[in-house]
């Protein structure tokens, strides 16, 4: 299968990580719901990469289950900062080198701290962005520990009200 060779893929290859590439038609604002339907997998196993910043303008990445949201209040409390908010798509692109919708935690342009929702490690396989819109890679969650410097957090909240 032909797939894009992004900075993320270069990192995974360099670290000799086993991954399964999945390419699909990207849908603007389709998010993890769209990709999980296309791949026929549970949205909970599709992991989104979200770029935030603290009130001191320090960037950070959170990896979260596709079907959950990040409690920025809880994350701010854990990190002992006043507030945490998502960055603009332009700023996310500048920091990571990826377009929003194609952001991967691997091979980012800037070294950014990565926080991972703890329960992601309960899954046997996750689908995470390969560095391009419409391109996910299936990997074992332990790869996140092996390739990235991460901190596990519990900040996921249900989007169902």
Protein Blocks (a to p, Z undefined) as FASTA:
>chain_A
ZZdddfklmmmmmnopacddddddddehklmmlmmmmnopafklpccddddddfkopacd
ddddfkbccdfklmmmmnopabdcdddfklmmmmnopaehiacfehpabdcdddddfklm
mpmbdcddehiahiacdddfklmmmmmccddddfbdcfbZZ
